[in-house]
Amino acid sequence: MPNYQGVWDITTQFQYAAEWPVPPSAVGIFAGGYGSGGVGVNVIQEVDILSAGNAVDFGDLSTVRLEMASVASSTRGVFGGGSEDSGNATAKNIMEYITLANKGNVTDFGDLSVAKRNLTGMGSSTRGIFSGGYTTGAVNTIEYITIANTGNVTDFGDLLATLFRGTATSSPTRGLIAGGHSASNVIQYVTIASTGNATDFGDLTAGRDDLAACSSATRAVFGGGSTGSKSNVLDYVTIASTGNATDFGDLTTATEYLAATSATSIDRGVFGGGLTSSFVDTIEFISIPSTGNATDFGDLLSDATLSITACSEAHGGIA
């Protein structure tokens, strides 16, 4: 270790800079969506979950897309399915990815088994799982990818029933799928490293669709959605057990069509976008180990807020 007292020569300055600790960060991604201008967008935007602040531009999807799902490892985010826009809701089977450490546009990854929208995404540090969705009707399929390898999906198993407009999140070992069309209250789970059909876990405190979820390594929190009217409910479960959800707190506003992700280094979950009485670009956060109401974090880019998807390099499935 050099002596940094006195006047530094250029070699000492470079060595000092190299040894100075790099501030930690946790990249959170929000992608796609339906903008306040009434059309779908291809925007990918980034936040640092460890600090509060507004989103910044990351890059672009290959096409305009909303109603898609996303999965992520610590290095790569993958976006699957979706539709062009709500007025021309032609489902897509494409998957494409970004390298989370480098801003830029997507690269082709492979294909889902069929074109679908309103599906869910979750996973571990190695495997991403897409489930449910809507083609010409609701589907019950679960399929997976190895995130580090490009290629098409592989069959995993089936959900308890056909499902779309639900949400999903995970610990490193178990994935949860919750809610869904017709304001379902069902929570179901799979073991990520294996394959097989989903198993009943318990019930949400209130059945709802178009909700969002985030997690630590041990706890999953479900937020917002619609029970027939927009909801501000936050409820949670302990992922390693089974049972019904417990009240956590409230979002700042009753919101549907929102997205969520998390950073386990500080056990923070962020919820962004959605629809209240109008399109909203707000991001708010919670401390996952505690209970309580959400707090303001910042804003999304204003041209992509509704029916977005979110992932991060540090979510509960990676811890």
N, C-alpha and C positions, 0 to 999 in steps of 0.2 A: 504494500500500500504506500503510495507516494506521500510526501509531506506537502499539504496544500497551503501552508503558511507562506507569507511573503509574496513576491512577484512570481507568477507562473510563466514558464515558457510554453510554447505551443503544444509540445508533447504532453505536458502535464495537464493542459486544458482539455485535450481530447480524452485523456485517460479519466479525468474527473467526470466528463460528460458521459463516458461509457459506463462508469460505475454508479452514476446517479440513478436512484430507483425510478422506474417508469410508473406513472400513476395508473392504477387499475382501471379498467373499463369493462363494460358488458354491452356489446352491440345488440340492440333490439331493432327488428325490421318490421315495418308495416308496408304492405304491397298491394297494388291493384286497387280496386274499389270503384265506386260510383260517385262522381263529383257533383257539386252543387250546380254545375252548369247543365246537368241532366244527361250526361253521357259517361260511359265507362272510361277509365284511364289506365295507362300502363306504368304509372309512377311507382318506383320503389323508394322508400324513405327510411331514414335511420335516426335512432335516438341512442344516447348513452344512458342505460337504465340506472346506473349508479349515481347519476346527477340529474337534477331537474333541468328542463329546457325544451326548446322547440325542436321539432324534427328538421333534418336537413336532407337534401337530395342524395340518393345513393346511386341510382341508375334507372334502367327501364326494363320492363318485361318485353318479350318479343311482340306481343299484341296487347291491345286493350283487354282487360280481364277483371271480372269481379266474381264473387261467390266461389272462390277457390279455397284450397287448404294448403298449409305449409308444415314442413317438418325441418329439423335442423340438428346438426352435430355442432361441436365446438368450432368447426372450420367452414362448414357449408350449409346453406339453406336451400331447400327444394320446394318449389311451388307446383301444385298439381291440380288439374281440372279447372273448373270455373266456366264462365260464360262471357259472351262479348259485351252485353249490356242487358238491362232488365226489360227493355223493349224488344230485344232480339235475342232471347235467352237460349241461343244454340250452345249446348254443352260442348266442352273441349276435353280431349283425352291427353293433352300434352303435359309433360313435366319438364321443368327447366330449373337451373340452379345458379346460385351466386357463391362466390368465395367471400365469406363475411369480413375478412380482414382487408379486402380491396374493393373500393367503390367501383362500380361498373355495371354493364348490362348483363343479362342472363345468357347462359349457354344451354343448349339442348341437353336433357338428361335421358329421356325415354318416354314411354307411353303408359298410361293407365290401361286397364283391361278393356274399358269402354269409356266413351265420353260421358262425363258427369259433372254436375255443379252442386253447390250446397253440401259438399262432403266435409268430413272432419280429418284433421291431421294431428299426429303426436308421435312420440318415439323416444329412443334412448340415444346414447352417444354414437351408436353404430347403425341402428335400424330405424327407419321411418315407416309409419303405418297410416294408411288412408282407409277410411271406413264410411259406409253409407253413401248418400248422395242421391241425386235425381237425374235420371236419363229421360225416358218417356214416362217414367213413374219412379217412385221411391225404390231403392235397392237395399239389400242387407249385407252386401259383400264387404269383407275386410281383405286388404292386400298390402304387401310390404315391399320395401326396397332396402338395399344396403347403401347407406348414404354416401359412402366413400367411392362407390362404383356406379358408373352410369349404366342404364339399361332399363328394361321394362319391369313392371311390377310382377310379383309372384303371389299366388293365392295364399291367404293366411287362414281364413275360416269365415264364419258368418256372425252377424249381430243377432240379438234375440228376435228382432223383427225388422222390417224395412224402416229406414230412418233417413231423413234429411233435415237440414236446418238445425242440427244439434251442435255440440262442441266436444272437444277432447283435450286431455292433458295427461301428464304421466310423472311417475317416479322413474328411477333408473331400471326398475324391474317390471312395473305394472302400469298399464295404460287404462284410463277411464274415459268412457264416452257417456255424455249426459244430455238430457233434454231432447228436443227435436219437434218435428211438425205435430200439429194438433196439441201443442203445449204439453208434451210428454214430461213426466216427472221421473222417468227411469234413469238410474245410473247403472252402467254395466262395465265389466272390466275384462281385460285380456292380460296374459303374461307375455311380455314383449319378446323375450328371447326364444319362445316356443311358437308353435302355430296351433290353431284350434278355435273353436267357437267362443263367443263372449259368454260370460257368466253374470247373473244378476248380482249387483252390489248393494243397492238400496234405493232410496228416493230423494230427490231434491225437496227442499222445504216448500217450493211452489213449482209446479210444472210450467215449463216455458220453452219457447223456441227462439232462434236467432239470438242466443246468449253467447258468452265468451268464457274462457277458463284459463287459469294459470296455476302454477304449482311450485312448491319447493320440493326437496327430495322426499318429504314426508306428508305434506298437506296439499290438497287441491282446493282451489277457491273458484266458484262459479258466479258470474256476475251479469246482471241485466237480462235482456231478452224481452219476450212478450208472453203474457198469460192470456192474451186477448186484448189487453191494454199493456202499454210499455211498463217495464219493471225496473226498479232501482235496487232490487234484492242482491245481496252478497251472501252466499252460504258456503260451507266448507265440509270436507270429510278428511279423515286420516286415511291415506291411500293404502297402507299395509293391512288395514282391517276391512270389514264390510259393515254396512249400516247406513242409516239415513243421514242426510246432511243436517248441519246445525247452523243457526243464524250467525253471520259474521259481522254484518253492518250494512251500510248502504252506499251505493254510488252517489255522486253529488246530484245527479238528475236521472230520472227514469229513462233508460236508453235501450234500444234494440239495434241489431245489425252492427254490433261493435266487435272489436278484436282484442286479444290480450296475450301477453307473454311475461317472462320473468327473468330475474337474475338471482341465482342461489347464493352468491357470495355475500349478499346482504338480505337475502330472502325477501326481495321486493317484487311485487307484481304490478304491471302497468296495463291499464285498459284505455283504448283509444278509439275515437271516431264513433260513428253510429247515427242514429236518428232519434231525436226527442220530438219536439213539435216542429223541428226543422233539422237540416243536416248540421252536424256538429263536428268540429275539428279538435275538440279538447282531448287531452291525455290526462289521466289521473292515476294515482298509485296507492297501494296498500302495503303494509308490512305483514307478510303472510303468516309468521308465527303467532302474531297477536290477533285480536279482533278489533273492529272499529270501522269507521267510515273512510271512504276514499278521500284523498287530498289532491289538489291541483298539481300537475307535473309540468305542463306546457301545452303546445298546440302542434297538431299535424299540419303539413302543407295543405292549404285550403282546397286544392283541386282533387283530393282523394280522401274521402271520409267514410262512405257508406259501403257495407258489404266488403270490407277489406279483410286481409289475413295478416297474422303476425307470428313471428318466430324470433329466437335469439340464440346466441352462442353459449348461453349459460342457464338454460331453463332447467326445471326440476328433473327432467329425464336424463340430464347429463351429469348431475352432481354425483 
